[in-house]
Amino acid sequence: MGIGILSGTRVIIGDSETRSLCKERGFGEDGAGRAELSLIEALFLLESENLEVTDGKKKLGFDDLLKIGAASEENFYAKYKVYSDMRGRGLLVRTGFKFGADFRVYERGSSVGRGHSNRLVHVVPEEYTCSFPDISRAVRLSGNVKKEMIYAIVDEEGDITYYLIDRVKM
């Protein structure tokens, strides 16, 4: 089990063995002799007992890291639930920030740097409302980058329902 140090909203991995494991499994961004994990990635690895996280002084537990994530990012717990569910299904999940989504998803067995993601995932709570133009915009964007648009609806119990939304030409 590796050790990561919390630095703002990232978790830094310094030792080379843990860094290479993270890289090979598609976690974090590698660079400058260290790997940087998002809070969601670190929380997933912490929960699966593959990583310990400290703040430099004390060891942080799941609830500690969850609280930090919730304070720094809207809808953090729902995003974590979706991330964890997709990772549990064997999918490679990366940030979808530059595509205007929460995540981009690669097929099972994919690795970072090889192949392209084929889905964008937008995580929303059950009570989420939006207009048809909002959905149309998201679907058009995903289509322009040759990806499917999925809305992941998370209810109060943490159950997830996935909706694939596509454009039909008549």
MIMITOR-432223 format. One record per residue: residue number from 1; residue in one letter; z, y, x of N, C-alpha, C, O in turn. Coordinates in steps of 0.1 Angstrom, whole numbers, plus 5000, padded with zeros to 4 digits. Each point is the difference from the previous one (the first is absolute). Layout:
! residues N
  num  residu   nc3   nc2   nc1  cac3  cac2  cac1   cc3   cc2   cc1   oc3   oc2   oc1
  NUM       a     Z     Y     X     Z     Y     X     Z     Y     X     Z     Y     X
...
! end
This chain:
! residues 170
  num  residu   nc3   nc2   nc1  cac3  cac2  cac1   cc3   cc2   cc1   oc3   oc2   oc1
    1       m  5000  4988  5009  5000  5012  4991  5000  5012  5009  5008  5001  5009
    2       g  4983  5009  4988  4999  5012  5008  5009  5011  4994  5006  4998  4990
    3       i  4995  5012  5018  5008  5012  4996  4992  5012  4999  4992  5003  5010
    4       g  5009  5005  4980  4993  5012  4998  5010  5012  4999  5011  4998  4995
    5       i  4985  5013  5009  5009  5012  5000  4994  5010  4990  4988  5004  5001
    6       l  5020  5000  4989  4996  5010  4990  4998  5014  5007  5009  5004  5007
    7       s  4979  5002  4990  4997  5013  5005  4993  5008  4989  4988  4998  4999
    8       g  5020  5009  4994  4994  5008  4989  4996  4990  4989  5009  4993  4994
    9       t  4978  5006  5002  4996  4991  4990  4992  4989  5006  4992  4993  4993
   10       r  5010  5004  5020  4993  4989  5007  5011  4991  5007  5011  5005  5002
   11       v  4985  4983  5001  5009  4991  5008  4992  4997  5012  4989  4994  4999
   12       i  5017  5008  5013  4993  4999  5012  5004  4986  5007  5012  4997  5000
   13       i  4978  4996  5004  5002  4987  5007  4996  5002  5014  4989  5003  5003
   14       g  5020  4994  5006  4997  5003  5014  4997  4987  5008  4992  5000  5009
   15       d  5015  4989  4988  4998  4988  5008  4986  4994  4998  4996  4999  4988
   16       s  4998  4996  5022  4986  4996  5000  4998  4987  4991  4990  4999  4994
   17       e  5020  4992  5006  4998  4988  4992  5000  5003  4985  4991  4995  4993
   18       t  5018  5013  5003  5000  5004  4985  4988  5008  4997  4994  4998  4989
   19       r  5002  5011  5020  4988  5008  4998  4988  4991  4998  4992  5003  4991
   20       s  5006  4988  5018  4988  4991  4999  5000  4992  4987  4990  4997  4994
   21       l  5022  4998  5002  5001  4993  4987  4997  5009  4988  4993  4995  4991
   22       c  5011  5017  5009  4997  5009  4990  4985  5003  4999  4994  5000  4989
   23       k  5000  5002  5023  4985  5002  5000  4993  4988  4995  4990  5002  4992
   24       e  5013  4987  5012  4993  4988  4996  5002  4997  4985  4991  4994  4994
   25       r  5020  5010  5000  5002  4998  4986  4996  5012  4991  5002  4999  4988
   26       g  4993  5011  5019  4995  5012  4992  5010  5009  4995  4999  5007  4990
   27       f  5012  4995  5018  5011  5009  4997  4999  5012  5010  4999  4998  5012
   28       g  5002  5014  4983  5002  5012  5008  4987  5005  5007  4989  4994  4999
   29       e  5013  5017  5009  4990  5006  5008  5004  4998  5014  5012  5004  5004
   30       d  4980  4992  5005  5003  4997  5014  4995  5012  5008  4990  5005  4998
   31       g  5019  4999  5012  4995  5011  5009  5011  5004  5009  5012  4999  4997
   32       a  4985  5006  5015  5009  5006  5010  5012  4991  5003  5011  5004  5001
   33       g  4986  4983  5001  5010  4990  5003  5011  4997  4990  5011  4995  5003
   34       r  4985  5008  4984  5009  4997  4989  4992  4998  4987  4988  5004  5000
   35       a  5019  4990  4991  4994  4999  4986  5008  5009  4991  5012  5001  5001
   36       e  4981  5005  4989  5007  5007  4990  4997  4994  4986  4989  4998  4996
   37       l  5022  4999  4997  4999  4994  4987  5004  5010  4990  5008  5009  5002
   38       s  4985  4990  4986  5004  5008  4989  5014  4995  4995  5003  4989  5003
   39       l  5004  5019  4989  5012  4995  4994  4998  4988  4991  5008  4991  5000
   40       i  4981  5008  4993  4997  4989  4991  4998  4987  5009  5005  4989  4996
   41       e  4987  5012  5015  4998  4989  5008  5013  4995  5007  5003  4988  5000
   42       a  5005  5022  5004  5013  4996  5006  5009  4994  4990  5007  4990  5003
   43       l  4993  5015  4985  5009  4994  4989  4996  4986  4997  5008  4991  4998
   44       f  4978  5006  5002  4995  4987  4998  5005  4990  5011  5004  4989  4997
   45       l  4994  5015  5015  5004  4992  5011  5015  4998  5001  5005  4990  5004
   46       l  5003  5020  4992  5014  4999  5000  5005  4990  4989  5008  4992  5003
   47       e  4986  5009  4985  5003  4991  4989  4997  4986  5004  5007  4990  4996
   48       s  4982  5008  5011  4995  4986  5003  5007  4995  5013  4996  4990  5006
   49       e  5014  5018  4999  5008  4997  5012  4991  4998  5013  5003  4992  5008
   50       n  4987  5016  4993  4991  5001  5012  5003  5012  5008  4994  5002  5011
   51       l  5015  5007  4985  5002  5012  5007  5014  5005  4996  5005  4999  4989
   52       e  5002  5007  5021  5012  5007  4999  4997  5015  5002  4992  5003  5008
   53       v  5014  5005  4984  4997  5015  5001  5014  5007  5003  5010  4997  4993
   54       t  4989  5012  5017  5012  5008  5003  4996  5015  4999  4988  5003  5000
   55       d  5022  5005  4999  4998  5014  5000  5003  5006  5014  5001  5012  5002
   56       g  5000  4979  5008  5004  5004  5013  5015  4997  5003  5004  4999  5011
   57       k  5004  5001  4978  5014  4997  5001  5005  4988  4993  5007  4991  5006
   58       k  4988  5007  4982  5005  4989  4992  4988  4993  4993  4989  5005  4998
   59       k  5013  4982  4999  4990  4992  4994  4999  5004  4985  5010  5003  4993
   60       l  4977  4998  5002  4998  5004  4987  4996  4988  4991  4993  4991  5005
   61       g  5013  5008  4983  4997  4989  4991  4988  5004  4991  4995  5011  5001
   62       f  5002  4980  4990  4989  5001  4991  5002  5013  4991  4991  5008  4999
   63       d  5021  4993  4995  5003  5011  4991  5000  5013  5008  4996  5010  4994
   64       d  5008  4990  5018  5000  5013  5008  4985  5005  5002  4997  5011  4998
   65       l  4995  4980  5006  4986  5003  5002  4993  5004  4987  4991  5009  5000
   66       l  5012  4984  4990  4994  5003  4987  5004  5014  4995  4992  5007  4995
   67       k  5021  4997  5007  5004  5013  4997  4993  5011  5008  4996  5010  4994
   68       i  5002  4987  5019  4993  5010  5008  4985  5001  4995  4995  5011  4999
   69       g  4999  4978  4998  4986  5000  4995  4999  5008  4987  4991  5007  4998
   70       a  5019  4990  4993  4999  5006  4987  5002  5016  5001  4995  5007  4991
   71       a  5013  4997  5019  5002  5014  5002  4988  5007  5006  4998  5012  4998
   72       s  4994  4981  5009  4988  5006  5006  4987  4998  4994  4990  5007  5003
   73       e  5009  4984  4987  4987  4997  4994  5002  4997  4985  5008  4991  4996
   74       e  4984  5016  4996  5001  4998  4985  4995  4985  4997  4991  4995  5006
   75       n  5016  4999  4984  4996  4987  4995  5001  4989  5011  4993  4990  5000
   76       f  5016  5012  5010  5001  4991  5012  5003  4986  4996  4994  4991  5005
   77       y  5016  5007  4986  5004  4986  4997  4988  4993  4993  4998  4988  5004
   78       a  4995  5018  4987  4989  4994  4994  4989  4996  5010  4994  4989  5000
   79       k  5004  5020  5009  4990  4998  5011  5004  4988  5008  4992  4992  5004
   80       y  5021  5008  4999  5005  4988  5008  4998  4987  4993  4996  4990  5006
   81       k  5007  5010  4981  4999  4988  4992  4985  4995  5000  4998  4988  5002
   82       v  4993  5021  4997  4986  4996  5000  4996  4995  5014  4993  4990  5001
   83       y  5011  5018  5009  4997  4996  5014  5005  4986  5003  4993  4991  5005
   84       s  5019  5006  4991  5007  4987  5002  4993  4989  4993  4998  4989  5005
   85       d  4998  5014  4982  4993  4990  4992  4987  4996  5006  4996  4989  5001
   86       m  4996  5021  5003  4987  4998  5006  5001  4992  5013  4992  4991  5003
   87       r  5017  5014  5006  5003  4993  5013  5004  4985  4997  4995  4991  5007
   88       g  5013  5007  4983  5005  4987  4997  4988  4991  4995  5001  4988  5001
   89       r  4988  5018  4994  4989  4992  4996  4990  4998  5012  4989  4995  4998
   90       g  5015  5009  5014  4992  4998  5012  4989  5011  5002  4991  4997  5008
   91       l  5010  5014  4985  4990  5011  5002  5005  5009  5011  5012  5002  5002
   92       l  4978  5004  5005  5003  5010  5010  5000  5013  4993  4990  5004  4994
   93       v  5021  5004  5007  5002  5012  4993  5002  5011  5010  5009  5000  5008
   94       r  4983  5011  4991  5001  5012  5008  5001  5012  4992  4997  5000  4988
   95       t  5006  5011  5018  5001  5013  4992  4986  5003  4995  4990  4998  5006
   96       g  5010  5008  4982  4987  5005  4994  4999  5015  4999  4992  5005  4993
   97       f  5017  5001  5015  5001  5015  5000  4987  5007  5001  4997  5009  4992
   98       k  4994  4988  5017  4988  5007  5002  4990  4998  4989  4990  5007  4999
   99       f  5013  4983  4992  4991  4997  4989  5006  5005  4987  4995  4998  4989
  100       g  5016  5009  5012  5007  5005  4988  5007  4990  4992  5002  5002  4988
  101       a  5001  4987  5018  5007  4989  4993  5013  4996  5008  5002  5005  5011
  102       d  5007  4987  4983  5012  4996  5007  4997  4990  5011  5005  5001  5011
  103       f  4986  4989  4986  4997  4990  5010  4985  4996  4999  4993  5003  4991
  104       r  5003  4992  5021  4987  4993  5000  5003  4985  5003  5009  4998  5008
  105       v  4983  4993  4987  5004  4986  5001  4988  4992  5005  4989  5002  4996
  106       y  5014  4989  5013  4990  4991  5006  5002  4986  4995  5011  4997  4995
  107       e  4979  4996  5005  5001  4986  4995  5009  4991  5009  5003  5004  5011
  108       r  5002  4986  4983  5008  4990  5007  4993  4996  5013  4988  4997  5000
  109       g  5020  5002  5011  4994  4995  5012  4994  5011  5009  4996  4998  5011
  110       s  5003  5014  4983  4994  5011  5008  5010  5006  5010  5012  4997  4999
  111       s  4983  5010  5011  5008  5006  5010  4995  5014  5002  4989  5003  4998
  112       v  5020  5006  5006  4997  5014  5003  4989  5001  5011  5001  4993  5010
  113       g  4990  5015  4987  4989  5002  5010  4988  4991  4998  4989  5002  5005
  114       r  5013  4987  4987  4989  4991  4996  4998  5001  4985  5009  4996  4993
  115       g  4979  5008  5003  4997  5000  4986  5005  5014  4994  5006  5008  5006
  116       h  4991  4993  4981  5003  5012  4993  5009  4996  4988  4999  4989  4994
  117       s  5009  5021  5002  5008  4997  4987  4990  5000  4989  4990  5007  5000
  118       n  5014  4986  4989  4991  4999  4989  5007  5006  4987  4993  5000  4989
  119       r  5019  5004  5012  5007  5005  4988  5009  5012  5004  5005  5001  5011
  120       l  4996  5009  4980  5010  5011  5001  5010  4997  4988  4996  4996  4989
  121       v  5017  5007  5014  5010  4998  4990  5008  5012  4998  5004  5007  5010
  122       h  4997  4997  4978  5008  5012  4996  5012  4995  4992  4998  4993  4990
  123       v  5014  5010  5015  5012  4995  4994  5006  5010  4991  5002  5012  5003
  124       v  5001  4984  4984  5005  5010  4990  5011  4993  4992  5000  4988  4998
  125       p  5010  5020  4998  5010  4994  4991  4995  4998  4986  4989  5005  4996
  126       e  5018  4986  4996  4995  4996  4987  4998  5012  4991  4991  5000  4992
  127       e  5017  5011  5009  4998  5011  4991  4990  5010  5005  4998  5011  4994
  128       y  4994  4986  5016  4990  5009  5006  4989  5003  4989  4996  4991  4993
  129       t  5000  5021  5007  4989  5004  4991  4990  5008  5008  5003  5007  5010
  130       c  4984  4991  4987  4990  5008  5007  4988  5002  4990  4999  4993  4989
  131       s  4991  5015  5015  4989  5002  4992  4988  4991  5004  5000  4995  5011
  132       f  4990  5004  4981  4989  4992  5003  4992  5006  5012  4996  4993  5009
  133       p  5004  5021  4992  4993  5005  5012  5008  4996  5013  4993  4998  5011
  134       d  5020  5001  4989  5008  4996  5011  4996  4985  5004  4998  4997  5012
  135       i  5001  4995  4979  4996  4986  5002  4986  4999  5005  4997  4993  5010
  136       s  4994  5015  4984  4986  5000  5004  4999  5005  5015  4992  4994  5007
  137       r  5015  5016  4996  5000  5005  5014  5004  4989  5010  4994  4998  5010
  138       a  5017  4995  4987  5005  4989  5008  4990  4989  5002  4997  4995  5011
  139       v  4997  5001  4978  4990  4990  5000  4987  5004  5007  4995  4992  5008
  140       r  5001  5020  4990  4988  5005  5008  5003  5000  5015  4991  4996  5008
  141       l  5021  5009  4996  5003  5000  5014  5000  4986  5006  4994  4998  5010
  142       s  5012  4993  4983  5001  4986  5005  4986  4994  5001  4996  4993  5009
  143       g  4995  5010  4981  4986  4995  5000  4992  5006  5011  4992  4994  5006
  144       n  5011  5019  4997  4993  5007  5011  5003  4994  5014  4991  5000  5009
  145       v  5021  4994  4992  5003  4994  5013  5000  4984  4999  5005  4993  5008
  146       k  4988  5003  4981  4997  4985  4998  5013  4992  4999  5001  4990  5007
  147       k  5008  5015  4985  5013  4993  4998  5002  4999  4985  4996  5009  4992
  148       e  5012  4981  5004  5005  4999  4986  5012  5009  4998  5008  5001  5009
  149       m  4994  5005  4979  5012  5008  4997  5010  4992  4992  4996  4995  4989
  150       i  5016  5003  5016  5010  4993  4993  5012  5009  4997  5005  5007  5009
  151       y  5000  4993  4979  5012  5007  4996  5011  4989  4999  4998  4990  4993
  152       a  5013  5012  5015  5011  4991  4999  5011  5007  4992  5006  5010  5004
  153       i  4997  4985  4984  5010  5006  4991  5013  4992  5002  5001  4988  4999
  154       v  5010  5020  5005  5013  4994  5003  5009  5004  4988  5002  5012  4998
  155       d  5004  4978  4996  5009  5003  4989  5014  5001  5005  5003  4999  5012
  156       e  5007  5005  4979  5014  5002  5003  5006  4988  5007  5009  5002  5008
  157       e  4987  4986  4988  5006  4988  5006  4994  4997  5014  5004  4990  5007
  158       g  4986  5017  4997  4993  4998  5013  4988  4990  4999  4994  4996  5010
  159       d  5003  5000  4977  4988  4991  4998  4987  5009  5002  5000  5011  4996
  160       i  4990  4982  5009  4988  5007  5004  4988  4994  4991  4999  4988  4999
  161       t  4993  5021  4996  4988  4996  4993  4988  5008  5007  5001  5012  5002
  162       y  4989  4980  5002  4989  5006  5008  4988  5001  4990  4997  4991  4993
  163       y  4997  5021  5007  4988  5003  4992  4989  5004  5010  5001  5010  5007
  164       l  4988  4982  4992  4988  5004  5008  4991  5009  4990  4997  4996  4989
  165       i  5000  5015  5016  4992  5010  4992  4987  5002  5007  4999  5003  5012
  166       d  4990  4995  4981  4987  5001  5006  4991  5008  4991  5003  5003  4988
  167       r  4986  5002  5017  4991  5008  4993  4988  4991  4995  4995  4992  5008
  168       v  5001  5010  4980  4989  4992  4994  4989  5009  4998  5001  5010  4993
  169       k  4987  4986  5012  4988  5008  4998  4992  4993  4989  4998  4988  5000
  170       m  4998  5020  4990  4992  4994  4989  4986  5005  5000  4992  4996  4991
! end
